[in-house]
Amino acid sequence: MVMQGSRSAVDVEHPPGHVDGCLFSDADHPTVLVTDFDVPGYLEQARGRIPVDRERIDLPAEAARDLGFLWRLENSALAETRALLASWTANEARITAFVTAWGYERYWLAKALRDVLDAGGATGSPAPSRVPSTRLREVWVERALPIVAPIVGGVVREPVTAGHMARLAVQEGALQVAEAALLPRLNGEAHRVLAEVVERREEIVRFFRTEAIARITRSRREAVLARIHLGWPWAPLRIVGVPEPDEAAALASLFAEGSDRRALTASDAVIGQQLAGNPQPSADEVRAALRFARRRQGSPGRRRVTKDGRPGTAGSRLRSTRSRPVRDRSENGV
């Protein structure tokens, strides 16, 4: 029963596109973007734990360092999800549904890498950064971002989703290339596990690329927002913009080969070529890491090393030296 003089919810009239007062719940309404990616199918087929035969893991020290860096990126799904759902993008039902399974799969991908690291004897952690700019970024992510994101999203509204999808498309693509770059340096069980992680990421990358391109190409405003989201100082191979202490060394090691750097540039270009200036944030981040590594290894008292970790000449291809062990700055509790 309803009070006299009022109307029931059934009788209330809403603006076009609203269903019982809720916008974006009607897939037939033109404001709801639907791509050919099968979200229900992805949810049904979301895969769980990757089994790891710990007795068959053989992990060289330098590969363990790089895998530890990748694990921390993989393990950041909760932070990435929070940044997305704290914004206007949470109104997009298809995206929030996908993100549910995405977070689930990312958890198990990270768990597989952690299992490999533990079985390979990787222990310890790099010392936390004392650089003021890093501390400021951490404060921004932990305290300011959850407050600012909903406000900005409420002002910009739907076009901000194009920016989020563009970022995640570039980020997931870059992480897939980085993991694939480490594969030739692993063998046996460690190689098998990481290869499966790379393969499972394929559908994740396809979703974010499909969603990003559909939005970027349908309106100039969304293209502009996507371009802004890919601009400096955002860096894809970081946890919500916060650099890891061993970032430069790990990236210089992972992308020492020109073929891997070209693969990263091609991955960025899938989204970048749709935007003004063809931004390549992942490739830019790696180039900066390589420059830093060259300066550091060229300083007095430091020796250059070859790809297999042996001392080399000044003309040798640069590889990062053995670094500090991985650190557990866990977001998912893995």
Sine and cosine of phi, psi and omega as CSV:
sin_phi,cos_phi,sin_psi,cos_psi,sin_omega,cos_omega
0.00,0.00,0.52,-0.85,0.06,-1.00
-0.85,-0.53,0.37,-0.93,-0.02,-1.00
-0.92,0.39,0.49,-0.87,0.00,-1.00
-0.88,0.47,0.64,-0.77,0.01,-1.00
1.00,-0.01,-0.15,0.99,0.04,-1.00
-0.95,-0.30,0.17,-0.99,0.03,-1.00
-0.89,-0.46,0.48,-0.88,0.05,-1.00
-0.94,0.33,0.23,-0.97,0.00,-1.00
-0.87,0.49,-0.50,0.87,-0.02,-1.00
-0.92,0.39,-0.54,0.84,-0.08,-1.00
-1.00,0.06,-0.27,0.96,-0.07,-1.00
-0.93,0.36,0.72,-0.70,0.02,-1.00
-1.00,-0.06,0.70,-0.72,0.01,-1.00
-0.86,-0.50,0.35,-0.93,0.05,-1.00
-0.86,0.51,0.38,-0.92,0.03,-1.00
-0.82,0.57,0.68,-0.73,0.01,-1.00
1.00,-0.07,-0.18,0.98,0.03,-1.00
-1.00,-0.10,0.61,-0.79,0.09,-1.00
-0.83,-0.55,0.92,-0.40,-0.07,-1.00
0.79,0.62,0.64,0.76,0.07,-1.00
1.00,0.08,-0.07,1.00,-0.06,-1.00
-0.96,-0.26,0.80,-0.61,0.05,-1.00
-1.00,0.06,0.44,-0.90,0.07,-1.00
0.94,0.35,0.39,0.92,0.07,-1.00
-0.97,-0.24,-0.04,1.00,-0.01,-1.00
-0.94,-0.35,0.95,-0.32,-0.08,-1.00
-0.91,0.41,-0.30,0.95,0.00,-1.00
-0.99,0.12,-0.20,0.98,-0.03,-1.00
-0.98,0.22,0.66,-0.75,-0.11,-0.99
-0.89,0.46,-0.34,0.94,0.00,-1.00
-0.97,0.23,-0.21,0.98,0.00,-1.00
-1.00,-0.05,0.89,-0.45,-0.02,-1.00
-1.00,0.04,0.83,-0.55,0.02,-1.00
-0.83,-0.55,0.87,-0.49,0.02,-1.00
-0.99,-0.13,-0.04,-1.00,-0.02,-1.00
-1.00,0.08,0.07,1.00,0.06,-1.00
-0.96,0.28,0.78,-0.63,-0.06,-1.00
-1.00,0.09,1.00,0.00,-0.02,-1.00
-0.91,0.42,-0.73,0.68,0.04,-1.00
-0.84,0.53,-0.63,0.78,0.02,-1.00
-0.91,0.43,-0.63,0.78,0.03,-1.00
-0.90,0.43,-0.66,0.75,0.01,-1.00
-0.89,0.46,-0.66,0.76,-0.02,-1.00
-0.92,0.38,-0.51,0.86,-0.11,-0.99
-0.97,-0.23,0.17,0.98,0.01,-1.00
-0.83,0.56,0.77,-0.64,-0.11,-0.99
-0.99,-0.17,0.52,-0.85,-0.06,-1.00
-0.99,-0.13,-0.68,-0.73,-0.17,-0.99
-0.90,0.43,0.62,-0.78,0.13,-0.99
-1.00,-0.09,0.91,-0.42,-0.01,-1.00
-0.91,0.41,0.62,-0.78,-0.02,-1.00
-0.80,-0.61,0.83,-0.56,0.08,-1.00
-1.00,0.09,1.00,-0.09,-0.11,-0.99
-0.88,0.48,-0.48,0.88,-0.05,-1.00
-0.95,0.32,-0.28,0.96,-0.07,-1.00
-0.96,-0.28,0.25,0.97,-0.02,-1.00
-1.00,0.01,0.82,-0.58,0.11,-0.99
-0.79,-0.61,0.94,-0.34,-0.16,-0.99
-0.83,-0.55,0.96,-0.30,0.06,-1.00
-0.87,0.50,0.44,-0.90,-0.12,-0.99
-0.87,0.49,-0.72,0.69,-0.04,-1.00
-0.93,0.36,-0.62,0.78,0.06,-1.00
-0.90,0.44,-0.58,0.81,0.03,-1.00
-0.90,0.44,-0.65,0.76,0.04,-1.00
-0.87,0.50,-0.73,0.68,-0.02,-1.00
-0.93,0.37,-0.62,0.78,0.04,-1.00
-0.92,0.40,-0.58,0.81,0.06,-1.00
-0.89,0.46,-0.63,0.78,0.07,-1.00
-0.89,0.46,-0.71,0.70,0.02,-1.00
-0.90,0.43,-0.60,0.80,0.03,-1.00
-0.87,0.49,-0.67,0.74,-0.01,-1.00
-0.91,0.42,-0.58,0.81,0.10,-0.99
-0.92,0.40,-0.70,0.72,0.00,-1.00
-0.88,0.47,-0.58,0.82,-0.09,-1.00
-0.98,0.18,0.02,1.00,-0.08,-1.00
-1.00,-0.02,0.22,0.98,-0.09,-1.00
-0.83,0.55,-0.63,0.78,-0.03,-1.00
-0.89,0.45,-0.67,0.74,0.02,-1.00
-0.91,0.42,-0.67,0.75,0.02,-1.00
-0.91,0.42,-0.66,0.75,0.00,-1.00
-0.90,0.43,-0.67,0.75,0.01,-1.00
-0.88,0.47,-0.69,0.73,0.00,-1.00
-0.88,0.47,-0.58,0.81,-0.02,-1.00
-0.97,0.25,-0.73,0.68,-0.10,-1.00
-0.98,0.22,-0.21,0.98,0.07,-1.00
-0.99,0.17,-0.02,1.00,-0.08,-1.00
-0.92,-0.39,-0.08,-1.00,0.00,-1.00
-0.89,0.45,-0.42,0.91,-0.04,-1.00
-0.84,0.54,-0.38,0.92,0.03,-1.00
-0.88,0.48,-0.29,0.96,0.05,-1.00
-0.96,0.27,-0.28,0.96,-0.04,-1.00
-0.99,0.11,0.96,-0.27,-0.12,-0.99
-0.88,0.47,-0.67,0.74,-0.02,-1.00
-0.89,0.45,-0.63,0.78,-0.03,-1.00
-0.94,0.34,-0.71,0.70,0.00,-1.00
-0.90,0.43,-0.57,0.82,0.06,-1.00
-0.91,0.42,-0.71,0.71,0.02,-1.00
-0.89,0.46,-0.69,0.72,-0.06,-1.00
-0.88,0.48,-0.50,0.87,0.05,-1.00
-0.85,0.52,-0.77,0.64,0.01,-1.00
-0.96,0.28,-0.53,0.85,0.04,-1.00
-0.87,0.50,-0.73,0.69,0.04,-1.00
-0.89,0.46,-0.61,0.79,0.03,-1.00
-0.89,0.45,-0.73,0.68,0.00,-1.00
-0.92,0.39,-0.65,0.76,0.02,-1.00
-0.87,0.48,-0.60,0.80,0.04,-1.00
-0.85,0.53,-0.73,0.68,-0.05,-1.00
-0.96,0.27,-0.50,0.86,0.10,-1.00
-0.90,0.43,-0.70,0.72,0.03,-1.00
-0.90,0.43,-0.63,0.78,0.00,-1.00
-0.89,0.45,-0.63,0.78,0.01,-1.00
-0.89,0.45,-0.70,0.71,0.02,-1.00
-0.91,0.42,-0.62,0.79,0.03,-1.00
-0.91,0.42,-0.61,0.79,0.04,-1.00
-0.89,0.46,-0.65,0.76,0.03,-1.00
-0.90,0.43,-0.70,0.72,0.00,-1.00
-0.89,0.46,-0.70,0.71,0.00,-1.00
-0.90,0.44,-0.68,0.73,0.00,-1.00
-0.92,0.39,-0.49,0.87,0.00,-1.00
-1.00,0.10,0.00,1.00,0.06,-1.00
0.99,0.14,0.32,0.95,0.04,-1.00
-0.97,0.25,0.89,-0.46,-0.02,-1.00
-0.72,-0.69,0.15,-0.99,0.03,-1.00
0.99,0.16,-0.11,-0.99,-0.05,-1.00
-0.39,-0.92,0.49,-0.87,0.10,-1.00
-0.94,0.35,0.52,-0.86,-0.02,-1.00
-0.90,0.43,0.67,-0.74,0.03,-1.00
-0.86,0.51,0.57,-0.82,-0.01,-1.00
-0.94,0.34,0.67,-0.74,0.04,-1.00
-0.98,-0.22,0.07,1.00,-0.04,-1.00
-0.92,0.39,0.78,-0.62,-0.04,-1.00
-0.83,0.56,-0.62,0.78,-0.02,-1.00
-0.89,0.45,-0.58,0.81,0.04,-1.00
-0.92,0.38,-0.67,0.74,0.02,-1.00
-0.89,0.45,-0.63,0.78,0.02,-1.00
-0.90,0.44,-0.65,0.76,0.04,-1.00
-0.89,0.46,-0.65,0.76,0.01,-1.00
-0.89,0.45,-0.66,0.75,0.04,-1.00
-0.90,0.44,-0.64,0.77,0.02,-1.00
-0.87,0.49,-0.74,0.67,-0.05,-1.00
-0.91,0.40,-0.69,0.72,-0.12,-0.99
-0.98,0.20,-0.57,0.82,-0.16,-0.99
-0.90,-0.44,-0.69,0.73,-0.11,-0.99
-1.00,0.08,-0.67,0.74,-0.08,-1.00
-0.83,0.56,-0.71,0.70,0.00,-1.00
-0.88,0.47,-0.34,0.94,0.02,-1.00
-1.00,-0.03,-0.68,0.73,-0.09,-1.00
-0.96,0.27,-0.64,0.76,-0.09,-1.00
-0.83,0.56,-0.73,0.68,0.01,-1.00
-0.90,0.45,-0.56,0.83,-0.01,-1.00
-0.93,0.37,-0.76,0.65,0.01,-1.00
-0.88,0.47,-0.70,0.72,0.01,-1.00
-0.89,0.46,-0.59,0.81,0.02,-1.00
-0.92,0.40,-0.48,0.88,0.03,-1.00
-0.99,0.17,-0.74,0.68,-0.05,-1.00
-0.97,0.23,-0.61,0.79,0.01,-1.00
0.92,0.40,-0.64,-0.77,-0.24,-0.97
-0.82,0.58,-0.63,0.78,-0.02,-1.00
-0.85,0.53,-0.39,0.92,0.00,-1.00
-0.90,0.44,-0.42,0.91,0.02,-1.00
-0.89,0.45,-0.56,0.83,0.05,-1.00
-0.88,0.48,-0.62,0.78,0.04,-1.00
-0.91,0.42,-0.68,0.73,0.02,-1.00
-0.90,0.44,-0.68,0.73,-0.02,-1.00
-0.92,0.39,-0.61,0.79,0.03,-1.00
-0.90,0.44,-0.69,0.72,0.02,-1.00
-0.88,0.48,-0.75,0.67,-0.05,-1.00
-0.93,0.36,-0.53,0.85,0.07,-1.00
-0.90,0.45,-0.72,0.70,0.02,-1.00
-0.92,0.39,-0.69,0.73,-0.05,-1.00
-0.90,0.44,-0.75,0.66,-0.01,-1.00
-0.91,0.41,-0.62,0.78,0.04,-1.00
-0.90,0.43,-0.66,0.75,0.01,-1.00
-0.91,0.41,-0.64,0.77,0.01,-1.00
-0.91,0.41,-0.61,0.79,0.04,-1.00
-0.90,0.44,-0.68,0.73,0.02,-1.00
-0.91,0.42,-0.66,0.75,0.00,-1.00
-0.89,0.45,-0.67,0.75,0.02,-1.00
-0.92,0.39,-0.64,0.77,0.04,-1.00
-0.91,0.42,-0.54,0.84,0.00,-1.00
-0.91,0.41,-0.46,0.89,0.00,-1.00
-0.99,0.15,-0.35,0.94,-0.10,-1.00
-0.80,0.60,-0.71,0.70,-0.04,-1.00
-0.88,0.47,-0.31,0.95,-0.02,-1.00
-1.00,-0.05,0.00,1.00,0.04,-1.00
-0.93,-0.37,0.33,-0.94,0.07,-1.00
-0.60,-0.80,0.21,-0.98,0.08,-1.00
0.86,0.51,-0.71,-0.70,-0.09,-1.00
-0.91,0.41,-0.62,0.78,0.02,-1.00
-0.88,0.47,-0.66,0.75,0.04,-1.00
-0.90,0.44,-0.69,0.72,-0.02,-1.00
-0.88,0.48,-0.70,0.71,-0.04,-1.00
-0.90,0.43,-0.74,0.67,-0.01,-1.00
-0.91,0.41,-0.58,0.82,0.05,-1.00
-0.89,0.46,-0.62,0.79,0.04,-1.00
-0.94,0.35,-0.59,0.81,0.07,-1.00
-0.87,0.49,-0.70,0.71,0.02,-1.00
-0.88,0.48,-0.68,0.73,-0.02,-1.00
-0.92,0.40,-0.67,0.74,-0.02,-1.00
-0.91,0.42,-0.43,0.90,-0.03,-1.00
-0.96,0.27,-0.22,0.98,-0.09,-1.00
-0.84,0.54,-0.74,0.67,-0.02,-1.00
-0.93,0.37,-0.56,0.83,0.04,-1.00
-0.89,0.46,-0.74,0.68,0.01,-1.00
-0.88,0.48,-0.68,0.73,-0.03,-1.00
-0.89,0.46,-0.64,0.76,0.00,-1.00
-0.88,0.48,-0.80,0.60,-0.09,-1.00
-0.92,0.40,-0.58,0.81,0.05,-1.00
-0.92,0.40,-0.68,0.73,0.00,-1.00
-0.88,0.47,-0.73,0.68,-0.01,-1.00
-0.91,0.42,-0.67,0.74,-0.03,-1.00
-0.90,0.43,-0.75,0.66,-0.05,-1.00
-0.90,0.43,-0.63,0.78,0.01,-1.00
-0.87,0.49,-0.63,0.78,-0.01,-1.00
-0.98,0.21,-0.68,0.73,-0.03,-1.00
-0.87,0.49,-0.63,0.78,-0.09,-1.00
-1.00,0.08,-0.13,0.99,-0.04,-1.00
-1.00,-0.08,-0.29,0.96,0.02,-1.00
-0.40,-0.92,0.55,-0.84,0.01,-1.00
-0.91,0.42,-0.62,0.79,-0.04,-1.00
-0.88,0.48,-0.67,0.74,0.01,-1.00
-0.93,0.37,-0.58,0.81,0.05,-1.00
-0.90,0.43,-0.64,0.77,0.02,-1.00
-0.91,0.43,-0.69,0.72,0.02,-1.00
-0.89,0.45,-0.63,0.77,0.03,-1.00
-0.90,0.43,-0.65,0.76,0.01,-1.00
-0.89,0.45,-0.65,0.76,0.02,-1.00
-0.90,0.44,-0.66,0.75,-0.03,-1.00
-0.91,0.42,-0.46,0.89,-0.01,-1.00
-1.00,-0.02,0.02,1.00,-0.05,-1.00
-0.99,0.12,0.17,-0.99,0.05,-1.00
-0.88,0.48,0.60,-0.80,0.16,0.99
-0.99,-0.12,0.24,0.97,-0.04,-1.00
-0.90,0.44,0.68,-0.73,0.03,-1.00
-0.75,-0.66,0.84,-0.55,-0.11,-0.99
-0.89,0.45,-0.60,0.80,-0.09,-1.00
-1.00,-0.02,0.76,0.65,0.08,-1.00
-0.64,-0.77,0.32,-0.95,0.03,-1.00
-1.00,0.04,0.98,-0.20,-0.05,-1.00
0.73,0.69,0.70,0.71,0.10,-0.99
1.00,0.09,-0.05,1.00,-0.04,-1.00
-0.99,-0.11,0.87,-0.49,-0.05,-1.00
-0.95,0.30,0.59,-0.81,0.11,-0.99
-0.99,0.16,0.46,-0.89,-0.02,-1.00
-0.85,0.53,-0.56,0.83,-0.05,-1.00
-0.97,-0.23,0.39,0.92,-0.08,-1.00
-0.85,0.52,-0.78,0.62,-0.08,-1.00
-0.88,0.48,-0.70,0.72,-0.01,-1.00
-0.90,0.43,-0.68,0.73,-0.03,-1.00
-0.92,0.40,-0.71,0.70,-0.01,-1.00
-0.92,0.39,-0.63,0.77,0.04,-1.00
-0.89,0.45,-0.56,0.83,0.02,-1.00
-0.97,0.26,-0.72,0.69,-0.04,-1.00
-0.90,0.44,-0.60,0.80,-0.10,-0.99
-0.92,-0.39,0.59,0.81,0.06,-1.00
-0.93,0.37,-0.49,0.87,-0.03,-1.00
-1.00,0.07,0.69,-0.73,0.02,-1.00
-0.87,0.49,-0.58,0.82,-0.01,-1.00
-0.89,0.45,-0.59,0.81,0.02,-1.00
-0.95,0.31,-0.59,0.80,0.05,-1.00
-0.92,0.39,-0.61,0.80,0.05,-1.00
-0.92,0.40,-0.61,0.79,0.05,-1.00
-0.90,0.44,-0.61,0.79,0.03,-1.00
-0.92,0.38,-0.67,0.74,0.04,-1.00
-0.88,0.47,-0.66,0.75,0.02,-1.00
-0.90,0.43,-0.61,0.79,0.03,-1.00
-0.90,0.43,-0.72,0.69,0.05,-1.00
-0.86,0.51,-0.60,0.80,-0.12,-0.99
-0.92,0.38,-0.37,0.93,0.02,-1.00
-0.83,0.55,-0.65,0.76,0.07,-1.00
-1.00,-0.08,-0.67,0.74,-0.10,-1.00
-0.85,0.53,-0.61,0.79,-0.04,-1.00
-0.93,0.36,-0.22,0.98,0.06,-1.00
-1.00,0.09,-0.14,0.99,-0.15,-0.99
-0.86,-0.51,0.33,-0.94,0.03,-1.00
-0.88,0.48,0.76,-0.65,0.05,-1.00
0.99,0.13,-0.05,1.00,0.00,-1.00
0.72,0.69,0.90,0.43,-0.04,-1.00
-0.89,0.46,0.60,-0.80,0.01,-1.00
-0.74,-0.68,0.94,0.35,-0.12,-0.99
-0.89,0.46,-0.60,0.80,0.01,-1.00
-0.92,0.38,-0.73,0.68,0.01,-1.00
-0.89,0.45,-0.62,0.79,0.04,-1.00
-0.90,0.44,-0.66,0.75,0.01,-1.00
-0.89,0.46,-0.66,0.75,-0.01,-1.00
-0.94,0.35,-0.65,0.76,0.04,-1.00
-0.87,0.49,-0.65,0.76,0.04,-1.00
-0.90,0.44,-0.64,0.77,0.02,-1.00
-0.90,0.43,-0.64,0.77,0.02,-1.00
-0.91,0.41,-0.64,0.77,0.05,-1.00
-0.89,0.46,-0.68,0.74,0.02,-1.00
-0.89,0.45,-0.67,0.74,-0.01,-1.00
-0.90,0.43,-0.63,0.78,0.02,-1.00
-0.90,0.44,-0.69,0.72,0.01,-1.00
-0.90,0.44,-0.67,0.74,-0.06,-1.00
-0.94,0.35,-0.70,0.72,-0.03,-1.00
-0.97,0.25,-0.31,0.95,0.03,-1.00
-1.00,0.01,-0.07,1.00,-0.02,-1.00
-0.97,0.22,0.37,-0.93,-0.02,-1.00
-0.84,0.54,0.64,-0.77,0.06,-1.00
1.00,0.04,-0.05,1.00,0.01,-1.00
-0.89,-0.45,0.66,-0.76,-0.02,-1.00
-0.96,-0.27,0.59,-0.80,0.13,-0.99
-0.96,0.30,0.46,-0.89,0.01,-1.00
-0.76,-0.65,0.48,-0.88,0.02,-1.00
-1.00,0.10,0.01,-1.00,-0.09,-1.00
-0.86,0.52,-0.55,0.83,-0.03,-1.00
-1.00,-0.02,0.17,0.99,0.11,-0.99
1.00,-0.03,0.05,1.00,-0.01,-1.00
-1.00,0.02,0.47,-0.88,0.03,-1.00
-0.85,0.53,0.65,-0.76,-0.02,-1.00
-0.77,-0.63,-0.05,-1.00,0.02,-1.00
-1.00,-0.01,0.07,-1.00,-0.02,-1.00
-0.89,0.45,-0.37,0.93,-0.02,-1.00
-1.00,-0.04,-0.01,1.00,-0.05,-1.00
-0.94,0.35,0.43,-0.90,0.12,-0.99
-0.89,0.46,0.71,-0.71,-0.06,-1.00
-0.97,0.24,0.70,-0.72,0.17,-0.98
-0.73,-0.69,0.57,-0.82,0.03,-1.00
-0.94,0.35,0.54,-0.84,0.04,-1.00
-0.96,0.28,0.20,-0.98,0.04,-1.00
-0.85,0.52,0.75,-0.66,-0.13,-0.99
-0.92,-0.39,-0.06,-1.00,0.03,-1.00
-0.92,0.39,0.45,-0.89,0.00,-1.00
-0.90,0.43,0.17,-0.99,-0.09,-1.00
-0.95,0.30,0.42,-0.91,-0.01,-1.00
-0.89,-0.45,0.63,-0.78,0.00,-1.00
-0.99,-0.10,1.00,-0.03,0.15,-0.99
-0.97,-0.24,0.95,0.30,-0.25,-0.97
-0.96,0.27,0.72,-0.70,0.13,-0.99
-0.98,-0.19,-0.49,0.87,-0.10,-1.00
-0.97,-0.24,-0.01,1.00,-0.02,-1.00
0.96,0.26,0.31,0.95,0.00,-1.00
-0.94,0.33,0.00,0.00,0.00,0.00
